[in-house]
Amino acid sequence: MKYIVVLGDGMADEPIEELGGRTPLEYAYTPNLDRLSKLSEIGMVHTVPEGMKPGSDTANLSVIGYNPKKYYSGRSPLEALSIGVPTKDTDIAIRCNIVTVSEEDAPFEEKTIIDHSASEISTEDCAVLLNEVASRLADETYQFYVGTSYRHCLIWNKGRVVELTPPHDVLGQKIGQYLPEDEALRSMMKKSYDILVNHPINIERKKKGLNPANCCWFWGAGTKPMLSSFEEKTGKRGMMVSAVDLLKGIAVGAGMGVAIVEGADGGLNTNYEGKVDAAVNALTREGYDFAYIHVEAPDEMGHQGSVERKVKAIEYLDTRVIGPAVEKLKASGEDFRLLVLPDHPTPICKRTHTSDSVPYMLYDSTAEQSNTWNYNEKEGRDSGRLIKEGFRLMDKFLQIV
C-alpha cells in the first residue's frame, strides 16, 4: 500500500457573499474532488492545539503526525533546517520576510504593511536584496541566510526567544505597535528599510507595477528542533514535495526525503505537474511508501485577499495535482490511500490564519465507498466526524493501530 497526502495550504475558508454564500472550496470547479469524495470518507480535523497559534508550522506538524505541544520549538528553526543553516543549541532562528511597507514621508513607525510577500518576489531578486542588507547589518551576533522567494532566515547567536508578530497577521495596519520590543531587532528592521527603499531592484519593480521589497520583517523565533524519525515512528519511508522551506525543514528534521522540483516556488503558477511527478516517482520507482505534496498557493491567495485567485488555486490543486496523481497511481497498479486536506483556514475576510477545524477526505483504492457528499467545509461538518487531536489523523491514514 502506498500513501499520498495532498495538502492545500490555507484552503479552508468562510462563506463569501460574492460566491453566493459559498466558500472557495464549495464554489471552485473541482471535478476530481467531487468524484473521489463519493468514494471516500470525509470529516473534520482540528489541526491546531488549543492555546497554540494557527500557523502552517504547528498545523503541518500535526498533519504529519507530530503533536505540536511536544515537538514545536518555533517556526524559523524548521526553515533553517531546510536552508542548511548550521545552528547551535544556543542559537535562535528568526524568520526574515522581505515585505512591502508604505513609502510616504513619515516616521518608520507610522508606515503601513502592504504586502507580506512583496508581490511574490523571486528568490533571485530577493537574494540580492537580502545580501545587501547582510553586508551592512550582519556581525558576529546576527547572520542572514537566503531562503526561498520572500522567506529568509536570521540567526541570533546566544539570543533569546522573543515575541514577534507575523506580517500576514497585520496587513493594512500601521507597523509601530507590532515592531519588536528588542531594540537591536527593531533597529535592524528600520535600517533595512533605509537600505532597500531606493535599491535599483525596487525602483524597477515599481516601474513594472510590482510591490517593492523594501523592509525586513522578523518573526517566528525559536530554538533548534528535535523531531523523531518519521520512518521509525510510522514504519513508512517518506518523501516531502514542497516549495516552502518550512515543510522541507520539517522533512529534514524527521529524516524524510526532500524532492527538488524545478519551478516550484509556492505561488499560484508553481510547477504543479513537477510536484506530482516527483511524488509518484518516489512512490512507484524510488522505494518510498509515503509522499506529502504541499501546495502553498491557496494560502498565499488568502493572504492577498483575492477571492478569484484563491478559487483558481483550488481548481489548479484539483485538476493539476489530485487528478493526475490518482490517474498515475492507478496506472502503476499500486494500491494506495489518498488524504486531502488544508492545514488551517486562511479566510479571505481575515487575510490570516484561523484555528477552526478543517475538512479532510480519505480515499482508499482498495475500499471505495458509495456516498452522495462533496468535499468541502459544510459537508465535512455535516458528516459528524471530528478528529479533535489532529496529529492522530496520520495514524488513521497510515492504518497504524
N, C-alpha and C positions, 0 to 999 in steps of 0.2 A: 504493500500500500504506500502510495506517495501522498504527501500533504502540501497544499499550497494555500497561502494566505494572500488575499488582495486587500490592502489597507488604503482606503481613500481618506487621506488625512483631512480632518475637519469637515467631512462630507455631510454630516448631520446638521440640521438647521431647524428653524421655526417656520410656521406658516407665514407666507408673504402675500400681501394683498394683491400686488400686481401679477402674481401667479395664480390668482383665483382662490386664495386661501390655502394653497398647497405649498409644501416645502420644495426646494430644488430637486430633491431626490424623488418626490412624488411626480413633479412636473416633467422632469427630463425624459427624453426618449431613450429607453433602456430595454430593448427587446431581449437581450441575453439574460439580464437580471429577471425580467418578467417571466421568461420561460423557465429558468432554473429555480426561481422561487417556488413554483408549483411542485417541484420535485424535492424540495428542501425543507428543513426546519428553519423557522425564523423566530426571533425573540429579541429581548433587550439585555444589555450587559452594562454594568456600572464599572467603568474603567478607572475612574479617579477616586481613590480612597477619601473618605470623609476627613476634612481638615487639611488636605493637600491641594496645591494649586493645579488647575486644569491645564497642564502643559502637554505638549507632544512627548516630552521626556517621561513623565510619570505614566501617561496613558499608554504609550507604546511598550514600556517595560511591562505593564500589566497585561497587555495583549499577548506579548511574547511568553508570558507565564511567570514573570518575576514580580513578587509582591513589592510594590514601591516603598511601603513602610519599612521593609527590611533592606532593600538594595539601593534605594535612591540616595545619592550624595551630592546632587546638583547636576544641572544640565550641561554646562560647559565642559566639565571633566570628561563626559562621554564623548563630546565632539573632539576634544583634544586627543582622545584615543584614535579617532578616525584619521585626524590630520597627521598623526605620528609624532605629536609633541612629547618630548621627554619630560615627564613630570616626576617630582619627588613627593614624598608623603607630606612635606611641609609647604608644597606649592598650593596656591589657589588658582583655579582656572576660571576665567570670566569670558562670557560670550561678548564679542565685539561686533555689533552690526554697524555697517556704514549706512546711515539713514539720510533722509531729506528733512531739514528744518527750514522754516521760512527765512528769507534773507532781507527782511525790512531793516531799516536803520533803527535798531532798538537794542537794549541790553540783551545779552545772550539768554538770560533767564526769561525774557519776555517773548522769545521766539516760540513758534508752534511746530510740533512734529507733524509732518505732512505724509510721509511715506516711510514705512519701516524697511522697505527693500530697495529704495531708490530706483523705481521702475524696473525691478528685477535685473539690476546691473550685471554684466557679465563678470565672470571670475577674472578674466584677463585685465579688464579695465580697473576692477576693484583692487586687484593685487598691486597695480601701480600706485593707486591712492593710499592703500594701507602701508606700503613700503615707504612712501613719502612721509607719512605720519611717524612710522617707526624710526626713520632716520633722524627725526627731530626730538622724539619723546622717549624712545627706548633707553634703558640703562640696566644696571645690574639687578635692579628690583623689578622692573617691568619689561617684558618681552612680548612682541606681537608676532602672530603666526597667521599666514594666509590659509583660508578655508575654501569655501565654495560660494560663488556669487557674492551676496552682501554679508555672508555669515563667516566671521573670523574669530580669533581667539587671542586673549591677553592672559599671560601667565604672571602672577604676582608672587615673587619669591618671598617665602616666610610671611605670607599675607594672612588675612582673616576672612571668614565668610561674612559678607555684609549684605544687607537687604538692598536689592536693586530692582527697578521696575522694568518689565519687558516693554519695548517700544510699541508693540502692536496693541498693548492694553490702553494706551493714552493717545491714540491717533486723533488729530484735530484739536489737541489741548496744548496750552502753554506749558513749557517744559520745566519751569522753575521749581515747582514743588516736587518734581519727580527726579531731579538730579541727585546723584549720590551724596550722602552726608559726609563720606570720606573726602577730605579736602584734595588729596592727590588725584583721585579718580575724577572728581568734579573738575579740577583744573585741566586734566588731560582732555576731557571732553570739550571744554571750552576752547583750548588751544587747537584741537583738531579742526574745529570749525574755521578758525583763522587760517590754518594751513590749507584747507581744502576748498574754501569758498570760491577762490579765483583760480583754481587749478585748471590748466588747459583742457583736461578731460571734461570737467564740469562746464566750462564755457561752451564746448562743442555739444554737450548733452542738452543744454538749454536751447541752443540754436535748433536742435532737432525736435524740440518739444518734449524732451525727457526730463524727469526729475533729477536734479544734481545730487550726487552722493557727497554731501558736504559736512558730515559730522559723524564721529564715532559715538556709539551708544553702548554702554556697558550694562550687562545684566547676566543672570543665570550663574552666579558664583557658586563654587562647590569644591569639594576635596576629591582626591583620587578614588575612583570607584572600585569596588571589589565584587564583581559578578561571578557566580558559579558557572561552570561549563554547561552550556545548553545540551551537549551530547551526553554528558554524564547524568544530567538531570532528567532527560527525556528518553535517552536511548536512540535519538534521531540525529543524524548529521545534517546540519542546517546551513542554508545559503541566504544571505541578505542581498536584495536588489533594491537600491535606493540611491537617489542623487544627494541625499541630505546627510551631512556629517554626523548629526545626532544618531541616526539609525545605523550608519556604518560603525559609529563608535560603540553602540550597544552590542553590535555583532562582534566586533573585535574583543570587547570585554567578555563576551560569552563564548569565545572560541569558535564562532561561526565563520564560514567563508563570506567574502565580500566580493560581489561581482562589479567589475568596472565596465560601465556601459557608455560608449561614446555618444555625446549629445544629450545625455541625461542631466538636466540642470534644475529640476524642481519647479519649472514654470509650466504654463499652460501648453506650450508646444514642445514639451520634452520628448525624448525618444521612447515612446510607449512600446513600439514594436521591439526595440532592442532589449527592453526590460523583460518582455515576455520570452524572447528567445533565450536570454540568459537564465531565466528561471527554469524553463522547460529543459534546456540543455543540462542544467545542474541535476535535475531530477531523472532524466532519461539516459544521459550519457556519462555523467561525471560521478555517479555513485552517491548523490545526496538524497536524503529521504524527505527533506522539508525545505520549502522555499518561501520567502516572505517578500512580496512585491509591494513596496511602499510608493504611493503616488502623492506627491505634495500639492499638486495643483488646486484641488478643491479648497484647501486651507488658505492658500495664497489669495485665491479669488474672494474668499470670505473676508480676509483682512482688507482687501481692496474695496469691499462693499459693492462688488459688481454681481448683480443677480444673473445677468446674461452670461458672464464668463464662468460663474460657478456652475450653472446649468451645463454649459459646454464642457467643463472639466469632468463632470459626472458622465456625460454622454461619451466622452473620449474613454473614460475608465471602462465603460460598458462595451463599446464597440472595438476598442483598440487594445484592451487588456483582457477583460474577462472572456469575451467571445473567442478570440484567438487562443488563449491559454487552454480553455476547455477543449476546443477543437484539436489542438496539437496533442494534448494528453490522451484524448480518446483515440487519436490516430496511432499513438505509440503503443496502444494495447495495455498500458498500465492502469491498474485500479487506483483511484485517487479520491481524496476528500478535499473540498474547497471551502474555505472560510472567507466571507466577505464582510467587512465592517469598517466604520471610521474608528479613529482613536478617541475622538471627542467631538462635540459640535463646535463649529465656528459660525454662529448665526450672522447673516448679512446685517441685521439690525444693530448688532453689537460690535461687529468687526473685531472680535476677540473670542477666546475660548470660553466655554462654559463647562460645568461639571455634570450636566444632565446625562442620563443613560443614553446609549446609542444602540441602533438596531444591528443585529447580526444575521447572517444567512449561512447555514451549514449544509453543504451538498455532499452526498456520498454516491459515487458512481456505482457502487455495488448494492445500494439500498435506496433506490429512488422512491420518493413518496408521491402521493396524489393529493394536492391541496388546491385551493382557489385563491390564495392570497398573492399579493405582490410584496416586494421587499421595499419597505420604507418605514419611517418613524411611527406613523399611526398604526399600521398593521403589525409592526413589531410589538407595540404596546398591547394591541388587541389580542395578541396570541396568548397572553397570560404568562409567558415565560420571562423571568428576570433572574439573571445571574448577578447577585449582589456584590460578589468579590471577583472583579474582572480577571485577575490572574488565574482563576480556576477554569476559565473557558478553554485555555490551551490544553489542559489535561483532558477535558471533554473532547476537544477536537482530535487530539492525538490518541484517544482511546486508552489513556493511562488510568488504571483503576486506583 
